[in-house]
Amino acid sequence: MCKQVIKTGRCFSVLVDESTTVSNKSTFIVYLKCMTNENTKPHLMFLQLLELDDQKATTITQALLNCFHHFGFTDDYIRDHLVAFVSDGASVMTGRKSGVVAGIQQQTRHNKQQPVSE
């Protein structure tokens, strides 16, 4: 389905959650919400369950970008088509300067002087 989204140039949203298992391992689940064509309802699709080395924003950001890249999304496509980021609202996810959202914006932006709309 990701290939279809990319091929048709559709926008997408990402839904994420981070958790710690009983064995004290940090995990990160990634879902994608998108439409594959104009005449369908949006699909919610499980992408990946990742194990994280730690719970830092930089680690989570890199894991999320690696997940996107694994499914064929380039930084340019992410920058131009990612329309929403949904999380539990924890500061590690939404922090304006060093959260995951800020990290994605910084790493997918080519012109560092260009302002990012929030």
VODREN-379424 format. One record per residue: residue in three letters; residue number from 1; x, y, z of N, C-alpha, C in turn. Coordinates in nm, 3 decimals, padded with zeros to 5 digits. Layout:
N
[r "ALA",NUM,[X,Y,Z],[X,Y,Z],[X,Y,Z]]
...
This chain:
118
[r "MET",1,[00.081,-00.119,00.000],[00.000,00.000,00.000],[00.086,00.127,00.000]]
[r "CYS",2,[00.203,00.124,00.066],[00.290,00.241,00.068],[00.334,00.280,-00.072]]
[r "LYS",3,[00.364,00.181,-00.154],[00.404,00.209,-00.292],[00.293,00.281,-00.367]]
[r "GLN",4,[00.168,00.240,-00.343],[00.052,00.304,-00.406],[00.038,00.449,-00.359]]
[r "VAL",5,[00.058,00.472,-00.232],[00.051,00.609,-00.177],[00.155,00.697,-00.244]]
[r "ILE",6,[00.277,00.647,-00.252],[00.387,00.724,-00.312],[00.362,00.745,-00.461]]
[r "LYS",7,[00.320,00.640,-00.529],[00.296,00.647,-00.674],[00.189,00.752,-00.709]]
[r "THR",8,[00.085,00.761,-00.625],[-00.024,00.854,-00.653],[-00.002,00.992,-00.589]]
[r "GLY",9,[00.107,01.007,-00.514],[00.138,01.136,-00.454],[00.043,01.178,-00.343]]
[r "ARG",10,[-00.012,01.081,-00.272],[-00.109,01.109,-00.166],[-00.041,01.161,-00.040]]
[r "CYS",11,[-00.112,01.246,00.031],[-00.066,01.291,00.163],[-00.094,01.181,00.264]]
[r "PHE",12,[-00.024,01.186,00.375],[-00.043,01.083,00.477],[-00.022,01.142,00.616]]
[r "SER",13,[-00.075,01.071,00.714],[-00.056,01.105,00.855],[00.014,00.988,00.922]]
[r "VAL",14,[00.086,01.016,01.028],[00.151,00.910,01.103],[00.098,00.914,01.247]]
[r "LEU",15,[00.070,00.796,01.299],[00.024,00.781,01.438],[00.126,00.694,01.508]]
[r "VAL",16,[00.176,00.742,01.622],[00.283,00.670,01.691],[00.254,00.659,01.840]]
[r "ASP",17,[00.316,00.560,01.901],[00.312,00.548,02.046],[00.438,00.475,02.092]]
[r "GLU",18,[00.491,00.520,02.203],[00.610,00.459,02.262],[00.568,00.396,02.394]]
[r "SER",19,[00.624,00.282,02.422],[00.590,00.211,02.545],[00.710,00.132,02.594]]
[r "THR",20,[00.703,00.088,02.718],[00.807,00.003,02.775],[00.746,-00.131,02.810]]
[r "THR",21,[00.810,-00.237,02.770],[00.760,-00.373,02.796],[00.790,-00.413,02.940]]
[r "VAL",22,[00.732,-00.524,02.983],[00.758,-00.576,03.117],[00.905,-00.611,03.136]]
[r "SER",23,[00.973,-00.645,03.028],[01.116,-00.676,03.036],[01.202,-00.550,03.024]]
[r "ASN",24,[01.137,-00.434,03.038],[01.205,-00.304,03.039],[01.267,-00.264,02.906]]
[r "LYS",25,[01.210,-00.309,02.795],[01.256,-00.269,02.662],[01.163,-00.161,02.609]]
[r "SER",26,[01.221,-00.059,02.550],[01.143,00.049,02.494],[01.100,00.012,02.352]]
[r "THR",27,[00.970,00.024,02.325],[00.918,-00.009,02.193],[00.844,00.111,02.134]]
[r "PHE",28,[00.830,00.111,02.004],[00.771,00.223,01.932],[00.686,00.165,01.819]]
[r "ILE",29,[00.558,00.197,01.818],[00.469,00.145,01.715],[00.433,00.257,01.619]]
[r "VAL",30,[00.430,00.225,01.490],[00.405,00.324,01.386],[00.289,00.280,01.298]]
[r "TYR",31,[00.190,00.368,01.285],[00.077,00.348,01.195],[00.076,00.459,01.092]]
[r "LEU",32,[00.025,00.429,00.975],[00.011,00.526,00.869],[-00.137,00.538,00.835]]
[r "LYS",33,[-00.186,00.660,00.820],[-00.324,00.680,00.777],[-00.320,00.757,00.646]]
[r "CYS",34,[-00.386,00.701,00.543],[-00.379,00.762,00.411],[-00.494,00.713,00.324]]
[r "MET",35,[-00.511,00.781,00.213],[-00.607,00.738,00.111],[-00.527,00.687,-00.008]]
[r "THR",36,[-00.570,00.577,-00.066],[-00.499,00.525,-00.182],[-00.555,00.580,-00.312]]
[r "ASN",37,[-00.679,00.626,-00.309],[-00.734,00.698,-00.424],[-00.846,00.788,-00.377]]
[r "GLU",38,[-00.897,00.872,-00.465],[-00.995,00.973,-00.427],[-01.127,00.917,-00.378]]
[r "ASN",39,[-01.164,00.799,-00.422],[-01.297,00.745,-00.394],[-01.302,00.649,-00.277]]
[r "THR",40,[-01.200,00.648,-00.193],[-01.200,00.556,-00.080],[-01.190,00.633,00.051]]
[r "LYS",41,[-01.226,00.566,00.156],[-01.206,00.621,00.290],[-01.059,00.603,00.326]]
[r "PRO",42,[-01.009,00.686,00.417],[-00.869,00.669,00.459],[-00.847,00.531,00.523]]
[r "HIS",43,[-00.730,00.476,00.498],[-00.690,00.347,00.553],[-00.596,00.372,00.671]]
[r "LEU",44,[-00.613,00.296,00.777],[-00.519,00.297,00.888],[-00.438,00.169,00.876]]
[r "MET",45,[-00.308,00.185,00.858],[-00.223,00.072,00.828],[-00.108,00.062,00.929]]
[r "PHE",46,[-00.092,-00.056,00.988],[00.022,-00.082,01.075],[00.148,-00.085,00.989]]
[r "LEU",47,[00.250,-00.008,01.028],[00.376,-00.011,00.954],[00.479,-00.098,01.024]]
[r "GLN",48,[00.510,-00.066,01.150],[00.619,-00.138,01.213],[00.615,-00.123,01.365]]
[r "LEU",49,[00.663,-00.225,01.434],[00.687,-00.220,01.578],[00.838,-00.225,01.595]]
[r "LEU",50,[00.893,-00.119,01.652],[01.038,-00.106,01.663],[01.083,-00.115,01.807]]
[r "GLU",51,[01.200,-00.171,01.829],[01.262,-00.169,01.960],[01.363,-00.054,01.960]]
[r "LEU",52,[01.357,00.029,02.063],[01.444,00.146,02.072],[01.557,00.122,02.173]]
[r "ASP",53,[01.673,00.182,02.146],[01.784,00.174,02.240],[01.760,00.260,02.363]]
[r "ASP",54,[01.690,00.372,02.344],[01.655,00.461,02.454],[01.531,00.541,02.414]]
[r "GLN",55,[01.486,00.629,02.502],[01.363,00.704,02.477],[01.390,00.851,02.444]]
[r "LYS",56,[01.507,00.880,02.392],[01.543,01.017,02.354],[01.476,01.053,02.221]]
[r "ALA",57,[01.445,01.180,02.206],[01.380,01.226,02.083],[01.465,01.197,01.959]]
[r "THR",58,[01.595,01.212,01.969],[01.681,01.187,01.852],[01.675,01.040,01.811]]
[r "THR",59,[01.671,00.950,01.908],[01.662,00.807,01.879],[01.528,00.773,01.814]]
[r "ILE",60,[01.420,00.828,01.869],[01.287,00.802,01.815],[01.273,00.862,01.675]]
[r "THR",61,[01.324,00.983,01.656],[01.319,01.048,01.525],[01.390,00.963,01.421]]
[r "GLN",62,[01.511,00.918,01.452],[01.587,00.838,01.356],[01.517,00.706,01.327]]
[r "ALA",63,[01.460,00.644,01.429],[01.387,00.518,01.409],[01.266,00.540,01.318]]
[r "LEU",64,[01.194,00.650,01.338],[01.078,00.680,01.255],[01.119,00.708,01.111]]
[r "LEU",65,[01.223,00.787,01.092],[01.270,00.814,00.956],[01.320,00.687,00.888]]
[r "ASN",66,[01.391,00.601,00.961],[01.436,00.473,00.905],[01.317,00.387,00.865]]
[r "CYS",67,[01.212,00.390,00.945],[01.089,00.316,00.913],[01.030,00.369,00.782]]
[r "PHE",68,[01.017,00.501,00.771],[00.965,00.561,00.647],[01.051,00.521,00.527]]
[r "HIS",69,[01.182,00.533,00.542],[01.274,00.500,00.432],[01.262,00.353,00.392]]
[r "HIS",70,[01.245,00.266,00.491],[01.230,00.123,00.465],[01.109,00.097,00.373]]
[r "PHE",71,[01.005,00.176,00.389],[00.884,00.158,00.308],[00.883,00.245,00.183]]
[r "GLY",72,[00.994,00.310,00.151],[01.008,00.382,00.024],[00.982,00.531,00.029]]
[r "PHE",73,[00.953,00.585,00.146],[00.930,00.730,00.157],[01.064,00.802,00.165]]
[r "THR",74,[01.087,00.897,00.077],[01.210,00.975,00.080],[01.189,01.096,00.171]]
[r "ASP",75,[01.299,01.162,00.207],[01.287,01.283,00.288],[01.203,01.389,00.217]]
[r "ASP",76,[01.222,01.402,00.085],[01.142,01.499,00.008],[00.994,01.465,00.015]]
[r "TYR",77,[00.961,01.338,00.000],[00.820,01.298,00.004],[00.762,01.323,00.144]]
[r "ILE",78,[00.838,01.291,00.246],[00.792,01.314,00.384],[00.767,01.463,00.405]]
[r "ARG",79,[00.862,01.545,00.365],[00.851,01.690,00.382],[00.727,01.746,00.311]]
[r "ASP",80,[00.699,01.696,00.191],[00.591,01.752,00.110],[00.455,01.689,00.135]]
[r "HIS",81,[00.448,01.569,00.194],[00.321,01.497,00.203],[00.277,01.455,00.344]]
[r "LEU",82,[00.364,01.467,00.443],[00.324,01.435,00.580],[00.241,01.553,00.633]]
[r "VAL",83,[00.113,01.528,00.659],[00.023,01.637,00.698],[-00.014,01.635,00.846]]
[r "ALA",84,[00.008,01.524,00.914],[-00.026,01.518,01.057],[00.061,01.417,01.129]]
[r "PHE",85,[00.093,01.449,01.252],[00.169,01.362,01.341],[00.087,01.348,01.468]]
[r "VAL",86,[00.046,01.226,01.499],[-00.041,01.201,01.615],[00.036,01.118,01.717]]
[r "SER",87,[00.039,01.169,01.839],[00.106,01.097,01.948],[00.028,01.120,02.077]]
[r "ASP",88,[00.084,01.072,02.187],[00.019,01.091,02.316],[00.042,01.231,02.372]]
[r "GLY",89,[00.118,01.314,02.302],[00.141,01.451,02.345],[00.259,01.468,02.440]]
[r "ALA",90,[00.333,01.361,02.465],[00.451,01.372,02.551],[00.550,01.470,02.492]]
[r "SER",91,[00.621,01.542,02.577],[00.715,01.645,02.528],[00.824,01.586,02.440]]
[r "VAL",92,[00.863,01.461,02.462],[00.964,01.399,02.376],[00.911,01.389,02.232]]
[r "MET",93,[00.782,01.381,02.215],[00.723,01.374,02.082],[00.697,01.512,02.023]]
[r "THR",94,[00.644,01.602,02.104],[00.593,01.728,02.050],[00.677,01.851,02.084]]
[r "GLY",95,[00.787,01.833,02.155],[00.871,01.948,02.192],[00.907,02.033,02.072]]
[r "ARG",96,[00.888,02.164,02.084],[00.907,02.256,01.971],[01.051,02.264,01.921]]
[r "LYS",97,[01.148,02.246,02.011],[01.288,02.259,01.970],[01.359,02.125,01.955]]
[r "SER",98,[01.323,02.028,02.039],[01.398,01.903,02.034],[01.310,01.778,02.036]]
[r "GLY",99,[01.181,01.793,02.011],[01.092,01.677,02.006],[01.102,01.604,01.873]]
[r "VAL",100,[01.032,01.494,01.862],[01.033,01.414,01.739],[00.981,01.494,01.620]]
[r "VAL",101,[00.872,01.569,01.640],[00.817,01.649,01.530],[00.922,01.749,01.480]]
[r "ALA",102,[00.988,01.819,01.572],[01.092,01.914,01.533],[01.206,01.842,01.461]]
[r "GLY",103,[01.242,01.724,01.509],[01.350,01.647,01.445],[01.315,01.606,01.303]]
[r "ILE",104,[01.191,01.563,01.281],[01.148,01.527,01.145],[01.152,01.649,01.055]]
[r "GLN",105,[01.103,01.761,01.105],[01.105,01.883,01.026],[01.247,01.923,00.990]]
[r "GLN",106,[01.337,01.916,01.086],[01.476,01.955,01.062],[01.546,01.861,00.965]]
[r "GLN",107,[01.522,01.732,00.978],[01.595,01.636,00.895],[01.539,01.620,00.755]]
[r "THR",108,[01.417,01.664,00.731],[01.361,01.652,00.597],[01.359,01.785,00.523]]
[r "ARG",109,[01.406,01.889,00.586],[01.408,02.022,00.526],[01.545,02.045,00.464]]
[r "HIS",110,[01.547,02.085,00.337],[01.674,02.111,00.270],[01.724,02.252,00.296]]
[r "ASN",111,[01.635,02.349,00.292],[01.671,02.487,00.314],[01.652,02.518,00.461]]
[r "LYS",112,[01.760,02.522,00.537],[01.751,02.540,00.682],[01.696,02.678,00.720]]
[r "GLN",113,[01.695,02.774,00.627],[01.643,02.907,00.656],[01.492,02.915,00.638]]
[r "GLN",114,[01.434,02.818,00.574],[01.291,02.819,00.546],[01.211,02.795,00.674]]
[r "PRO",115,[01.115,02.885,00.705],[01.035,02.864,00.826],[00.943,02.742,00.811]]
[r "VAL",116,[00.917,02.677,00.920],[00.829,02.559,00.919],[00.697,02.599,00.983]]
[r "SER",117,[00.588,02.573,00.913],[00.456,02.603,00.969],[00.415,02.492,01.062]]
[r "GLU",118,[00.351,02.528,01.171],[00.307,02.427,01.268],[00.158,02.431,01.283]]
